[in-house]
Amino acid sequence: MSTDQGLLLALLIVPAIGALFAAGMPARLDRAAKIGGTAFAAATFGIVFAFLPGGPPPSSTSEFPTFRAIKANPIAPWAEIDLPWAPDLSLRFHLGIDGVSYPLVALTAGLTMLCCAYCLWRVPDPGRGRLLVALLLVLEVGIIGVFLALDLVLFFVFFELVLLPMYAVIAVWGGPDRRRAARKFVLYTLFGSVLLLVGVFTVVSAAGTGDLVALSDPQSSTPMRGGVQLLAFVLFAAAFAVKSPLWPLHTWLPAAHTEAPTVGSVVLAGVLLKMGTYGLIRVAVGVAPEAAARSAPVLGILATAAIIVGGLVCLAQTELKRLIAYSSVGHMGFVLLGVATLTATGFQAALIGNIAHGIVTGLLFFVAGGIKDRAHTGDLAQLGGLRETAPALSGILAFAAIASLGLPGLAGFWGEAFAVVAAFERGGPLWTTLGVLAAVGAALAAAYFLRLLRRVTHGAASPPVAVLGATAGRLRPGELVAWSPLIALTLAVGVAPVGVLAFSRAAAEALAGVVSP
């Protein structure tokens, strides 16, 4: 086994060992278990950087001299491992990492490490922080596995691995209505899982393989044509729409976010939702490009509806975490719009939009959790005047909000801007109209986030905020540790988006070449 193959396995094995370590420690050593679990999460994050010396693959189609004549495979792993898994069933343990998956793997490892570190200082009732850290590490295994899997059946296995741990995080450490929210999360996710499983069986039975590299290769001869490919695409798209979530299959999201503990909301918004949008690009479009081209107008309309509906609903929200949760519906709408254009610019918009949303919304949920921990309420009407007693907390909330609304120079700008540009690049009355409506949706985001800041940070301090005092208003060590990297990344991605885009440019151009006629 080569070094690269060993590192790929280590991305899954190290957090799995960390989860066993943390869960296996006795209750009296709870803090030691949390420290150990955080160390394993940090080791996993360190492994991610081991893939950087190889650098991103070719950054433009000029590196593919025959690109126009012979379309390139959009999956070109930098490193992969392909071993027999169940030979009698033609199943293989096929993992790989490339320019599309690498930024998402890094985001997952980084956010998990920050969440585990946050648990060293803050664990909600009923305590048992070692078990919460263990579940976060199990979630990391499942999410990273989804981004690495290059076999459809293996992809499905990792896709399902996150279900029970996230249910437990919400149901055990969540808010007063946590059990109902957890059940709703499970029921919706199981519905999407059934659709995904049927789609996997449809593809494997029709093509005779579940290997994503082979299925995405435009030069391979696959029997999937016409109705079968369209059926597979519809099943995949619906399954991933539930997980993303995309309008109108999003109704589990606000309850889950509102009731989940802070670290649960950060993982849920930051990386778990990305499993759906990543699957849409890698599996749905990659495996069924002809059906994707036929369905693109429908996807574009649904994406734009999500942007507008998400913005209007946010304007009516009165609870802090619910507002941030509904804002994710609009942001994921921009990601879907980018995918729906089926252009290289659109795919790039979707990929950087995923990363930016994970960073910025993760920071927003961290800050929202800090506010609720202090004021014991998320009601916007009771959080007025926060800057009077907690200016640092208020300032970070304002920074995260303006980053999320898409201010140029911060991370949230690029995904939304590129998605609108991609719609205009696609051209025609439909896509031009969708681009204009999406731009209106971006203006709605500015409206509801400015409304949020006016209600929470300005004016006289409300009673729950006034009683905080100078000491409670200060940032805590755990908050400084967990939030500072996200603030820095929000600035870095906003100022230098090429740091993310360079990895995925070649894959995006190749995928656009495969989908285009």
DONU-679705 format. One record per residue (C-alpha): x negated, y negated, z. Coordinates in steps of 0.2 Angstrom, whole numbers, padded with zeros to 4 digits, always signed. Layout:
XYZ;...
//
This chain:
+0000+0000+0000;-0007-0017-0005;-0009-0032+0007;+0006-0041-0002;+0017-0026+0000;+0012-0024+0019;+0017-0043+0021;+0034-0040+0013;+0038-0026+0025;+0031-0036+0040;+0044-0050+0036;+0057-0037+0041;+0047-0027+0054;+0040-0040+0065;+0057-0049+0069;+0065-0031+0071;+0051-0027+0084;+0054-0044+0092;+0073-0040+0094;+0069-0023+0102;+0056-0031+0114;+0068-0045+0119;+0083-0034+0121;+0073-0020+0131;+0066-0032+0144;+0075-0031+0161;+0086-0046+0167;+0073-0052+0180;+0061-0055+0166;+0073-0065+0155;+0062-0079+0152;+0047-0068+0148;+0058-0059+0135;+0063-0076+0127;+0045-0081+0126;+0041-0064+0118;+0055-0065+0106;+0050-0083+0101;+0032-0077+0098;+0038-0064+0086;+0049-0077+0077;+0033-0088+0076;+0023-0073+0069;+0036-0070+0056;+0036-0089+0051;+0017-0087+0050;+0018-0072+0038;+0028-0083+0026;+0013-0094+0023;+0003-0079+0018;+0011-0079+0001;+0006-0097-0002;-0012-0094-0008;-0005-0085-0023;+0004-0101-0027;+0020-0103-0037;+0022-0095-0053;+0021-0104-0070;+0029-0121-0067;+0037-0123-0085;+0042-0114-0100;+0026-0119-0108;+0018-0105-0098;+0030-0093-0108;+0024-0095-0126;+0038-0084-0133;+0051-0091-0122;+0062-0098-0136;+0060-0082-0146;+0060-0069-0132;+0070-0075-0117;+0060-0072-0100;+0066-0062-0086;+0072-0074-0072;+0066-0063-0059;+0047-0062-0059;+0041-0057-0041;+0025-0063-0034;+0024-0048-0024;+0036-0032-0023;+0037-0015-0015;+0047-0002-0024;+0049+0015-0015;+0061+0030-0017;+0075+0028-0004;+0088+0041-0008;+0081+0049-0024;+0096+0060-0027;+0107+0045-0028;+0094+0035-0038;+0093+0022-0024;+0076+0013-0021;+0069+0002-0007;+0065-0012-0019;+0059-0029-0011;+0051-0044-0019;+0049-0062-0017;+0048-0076-0030;+0051-0094-0032;+0070-0093-0029;+0069-0083-0013;+0053-0090-0006;+0059-0107+0000;+0075-0098+0008;+0064-0085+0017;+0053-0099+0024;+0069-0109+0029;+0076-0094+0038;+0060-0090+0047;+0058-0108+0052;+0075-0111+0058;+0075-0094+0068;+0059-0099+0076;+0066-0116+0081;+0082-0108+0088;+0073-0095+0098;+0062-0109+0105;+0077-0120+0109;+0083-0105+0120;+0068-0107+0131;+0076-0122+0138;+0095-0120+0135;+0106-0105+0135;+0125-0107+0136;+0135-0097+0148;+0135-0082+0152;+0116-0084+0151;+0107-0068+0146;+0095-0078+0135;+0085-0062+0130;+0100-0054+0122;+0104-0070+0112;+0086-0071+0106;+0087-0053+0101;+0103-0056+0091;+0095-0071+0082;+0080-0060+0077;+0092-0046+0071;+0101-0060+0061;+0084-0065+0054;+0080-0047+0048;+0097-0046+0039;+0096-0064+0031;+0078-0062+0025;+0082-0044+0019;+0096-0052+0008;+0083-0064+0000;+0070-0050-0003;+0081-0036-0009;+0080-0032-0028;+0092-0017-0027;+0110-0020-0027;+0114-0007-0014;+0100-0013-0003;+0106-0031-0005;+0123-0025+0001;+0116-0016+0016;+0106-0032+0022;+0122-0043+0018;+0132-0033+0030;+0118-0032+0043;+0122-0050+0049;+0140-0047+0052;+0140-0039+0070;+0126-0050+0077;+0134-0066+0072;+0151-0060+0079;+0142-0056+0095;+0134-0073+0096;+0151-0082+0093;+0161-0071+0104;+0149-0070+0119;+0141-0087+0120;+0154-0098+0111;+0167-0110+0117;+0184-0107+0125;+0192-0101+0109;+0177-0091+0104;+0185-0074+0102;+0198-0079+0090;+0185-0088+0080;+0174-0073+0080;+0188-0062+0074;+0192-0074+0060;+0174-0074+0055;+0174-0055+0054;+0190-0053+0045;+0185-0065+0031;+0168-0058+0030;+0175-0040+0029;+0186-0046+0015;+0171-0053+0005;+0161-0037+0009;+0175-0026+0001;+0174-0036-0015;+0155-0036-0015;+0155-0017-0013;+0167-0014-0027;+0157-0026-0038;+0141-0016-0033;+0149+0001-0038;+0156-0007-0054;+0139-0012-0060;+0129+0003-0054;+0142+0015-0063;+0142+0005-0079;+0124+0001-0080;+0117+0017-0072;+0105+0006-0061;+0106-0006-0046;+0089-0013-0049;+0091-0032-0051;+0075-0034-0061;+0081-0022-0074;+0099-0029-0074;+0093-0047-0076;+0081-0043-0090;+0088-0050-0106;+0078-0037-0116;+0085-0022-0107;+0099-0012-0115;+0113-0012-0103;+0131-0005-0107;+0139-0019-0097;+0149-0029-0109;+0165-0038-0111;+0178-0034-0098;+0167-0024-0086;+0155-0038-0085;+0169-0051-0082;+0176-0039-0068;+0159-0038-0060;+0156-0057-0060;+0174-0061-0053;+0171-0048-0039;+0154-0055-0035;+0159-0073-0036;+0174-0071-0025;+0163-0061-0012;+0150-0074-0012;+0163-0088-0011;+0169-0081+0005;+0152-0081+0013;+0146-0098+0007;+0160-0103+0010;+0168-0111-0005;+0185-0119-0006;+0199-0112-0004;+0191-0097+0005;+0183-0108+0018;+0195-0109+0032;+0185-0097+0044;+0171-0110+0044;+0177-0124+0055;+0183-0112+0069;+0167-0103+0069;+0156-0118+0069;+0167-0127+0083;+0166-0112+0095;+0149-0105+0091;+0134-0110+0103;+0122-0123+0096;+0109-0110+0090;+0123-0100+0082;+0130-0115+0072;+0112-0119+0066;+0109-0102+0060;+0126-0101+0052;+0125-0117+0043;+0107-0117+0040;+0104-0100+0032;+0119-0088+0033;+0129-0098+0021;+0115-0098+0009;+0117-0079+0007;+0133-0083-0003;+0125-0096-0014;+0109-0086-0017;+0120-0071-0021;+0129-0081-0034;+0113-0086-0043;+0103-0070-0041;+0117-0057-0043;+0133-0064-0050;+0125-0075-0064;+0109-0065-0066;+0118-0048-0068;+0133-0055-0078;+0127-0070-0088;+0140-0068-0102;+0154-0068-0090;+0146-0082-0080;+0146-0093-0096;+0165-0089-0099;+0169-0093-0081;+0159-0109-0079;+0173-0121-0082;+0183-0113-0068;+0168-0113-0056;+0165-0131-0060;+0183-0136-0056;+0183-0126-0040;+0167-0134-0035;+0173-0152-0038;+0189-0148-0029;+0178-0142-0014;+0169-0159-0014;+0184-0169-0015;+0194-0159-0002;+0180-0157+0010;+0177-0176+0010;+0196-0180+0012;+0197-0168+0027;+0182-0175+0035;+0190-0192+0035;+0204-0185+0046;+0193-0175+0058;+0193-0180+0076;+0180-0167+0083;+0162-0169+0080;+0157-0151+0076;+0172-0148+0065;+0168-0164+0055;+0150-0157+0052;+0157-0140+0048;+0170-0147+0035;+0155-0157+0027;+0147-0141+0023;+0162-0137+0012;+0158-0152+0002;+0139-0149+0001;+0141-0132-0004;+0153-0138-0018;+0138-0148-0025;+0128-0132-0025;+0142-0123-0034;+0143-0137-0047;+0125-0135-0050;+0126-0117-0053;+0142-0119-0064;+0133-0130-0076;+0122-0115-0080;+0108-0127-0085;+0090-0127-0078;+0094-0144-0069;+0109-0137-0062;+0100-0122-0055;+0087-0133-0048;+0100-0144-0040;+0108-0129-0032;+0091-0122-0025;+0085-0139-0018;+0103-0142-0011;+0102-0126-0002;+0086-0131+0007;+0091-0148+0010;+0108-0143+0018;+0099-0130+0029;+0087-0143+0036;+0099-0158+0038;+0114-0149+0044;+0104-0138+0055;+0098-0155+0063;+0116-0161+0064;+0122-0146+0073;+0107-0147+0085;+0111-0165+0089;+0130-0162+0090;+0126-0148+0103;+0115-0160+0113;+0129-0173+0114;+0142-0160+0119;+0131-0153+0132;+0129-0170+0140;+0147-0177+0138;+0156-0160+0139;+0167-0165+0124;+0166-0166+0106;+0181-0178+0104;+0176-0193+0093;+0187-0204+0103;+0178-0200+0119;+0161-0202+0113;+0160-0221+0109;+0145-0231+0114;+0132-0217+0114;+0118-0229+0109;+0121-0239+0125;+0116-0224+0136;+0107-0212+0124;+0098-0223+0111;+0086-0209+0106;+0100-0197+0104;+0111-0209+0094;+0096-0214+0083;+0093-0196+0078;+0112-0193+0075;+0112-0208+0063;+0096-0202+0054;+0104-0185+0051;+0120-0192+0046;+0113-0204+0033;+0102-0190+0027;+0117-0179+0025;+0127-0192+0015;+0113-0192+0002;+0103-0208+0005;+0089-0209-0008;+0072-0205+0000;+0080-0191+0012;+0082-0173+0009;+0101-0173+0005;+0100-0185-0010;+0092-0173-0023;+0104-0159-0023;+0119-0170-0025;+0110-0181-0038;+0104-0167-0049;+0121-0158-0048;+0129-0174-0055;+0116-0176-0068;+0117-0158-0073;+0136-0160-0076;+0133-0175-0087;+0119-0165-0096;+0131-0151-0100;+0142-0164-0109;+0160-0164-0115;+0176-0172-0108;+0178-0158-0094;+0160-0159-0087;+0159-0178-0088;+0175-0179-0078;+0168-0167-0065;+0152-0177-0064;+0162-0193-0061;+0173-0184-0048;+0158-0177-0039;+0150-0194-0038;+0167-0200-0030;+0165-0186-0018;+0147-0192-0013;+0155-0209-0009;+0168-0200+0002;+0153-0192+0012;+0146-0209+0015;+0163-0215+0021;+0166-0201+0034;+0148-0201+0040;+0149-0220+0043;+0166-0218+0051;+0157-0205+0063;+0143-0216+0067;+0155-0231+0071;+0166-0220+0082;+0152-0212+0091;+0137-0224+0092;+0145-0241+0092;+0156-0251+0104;+0157-0250+0123;+0152-0234+0131;+0167-0222+0134;+0169-0214+0151;+0161-0197+0147;+0146-0206+0139;+0145-0220+0152;+0142-0208+0166;+0127-0200+0158;+0115-0213+0164;+0097-0216+0158;+0090-0199+0164;+0104-0188+0155;+0102-0199+0139;+0084-0195+0137;+0078-0181+0125;+0074-0165+0133;+0058-0155+0129;+0067-0141+0120;+0076-0154+0109;+0059-0162+0105;+0052-0145+0100;+0067-0140+0090;+0072-0156+0082;+0055-0164+0077;+0051-0152+0063;+0068-0154+0055;+0066-0173+0056;+0049-0172+0047;+0055-0160+0034;+0070-0171+0030;+0058-0185+0026;+0046-0174+0017;+0058-0166+0006;+0066-0183+0002;+0050-0191-0002;+0042-0176-0011;+0055-0164-0018;+0043-0157-0030;+0037-0147-0015;+0052-0136-0016;+0056-0138-0035;+0039-0132-0040;+0042-0115-0034;+0059-0112-0043;+0057-0122-0059;+0051-0107-0070;+0064-0096-0063;+0078-0109-0066;+0072-0112-0084;+0072-0093-0087;+0089-0090-0080;+0096-0105-0090;+0088-0097-0106;+0096-0080-0102;+0114-0088-0099;+0113-0100-0114;+0120-0093-0131;
//
